[in-house]
Amino acid sequence: MVVMGRVTAPHGVHGWVRVRAFTAEPDGLAAYADWWLGDEGARIRRRVEAFELHRSGIVAKLEGCDDRSAAERLAKMDVSVPRAFLPTIETGQYYWTDLIGAKVVGREGAVLGTIESLIETGANDVLVVQGERERLIPFVEQVIIEVDLERGCLVVDWGLDY
């Protein structure tokens, strides 16, 4: 399962929920007819009955969620979809979920830390790497030397003193 967003709060009184998407496009979650809500311990599958993109974000109506109380119970739940449902990506492109948790090693072999998250800046994505200190490393061709997802490792042209 890949976490694609999070239910943030109820929306209105008829069971609609507000959702914060973690997708590149705000309406990326609209492509999935079913969402799995919850975490690794327990997820419930819900069919998406309606989906709307508002100026304030995404709102959705989920099967079995017919009033505000039901919507409140879904608040703070992750929205996931099976990995097999994700579109195939081109060589050299990566899903953020595949990068998070990977070890980051400098060109000389020094371990810089582990990717905790990524930041979308508009110009390029930035790796948030936690080691002995936090480092923000641009995810650009000039810096990223190798991405080996099988080993869970990225090699970067980035010094310890950066």
Summary of the structure (lengths in Angstrom):
residues: 162
radius of gyration: 18.5
end to end distance: 34.9
largest distance: 58.0
contacts: 434
relative contact order: 0.16
helix: 11%
strand: 49%
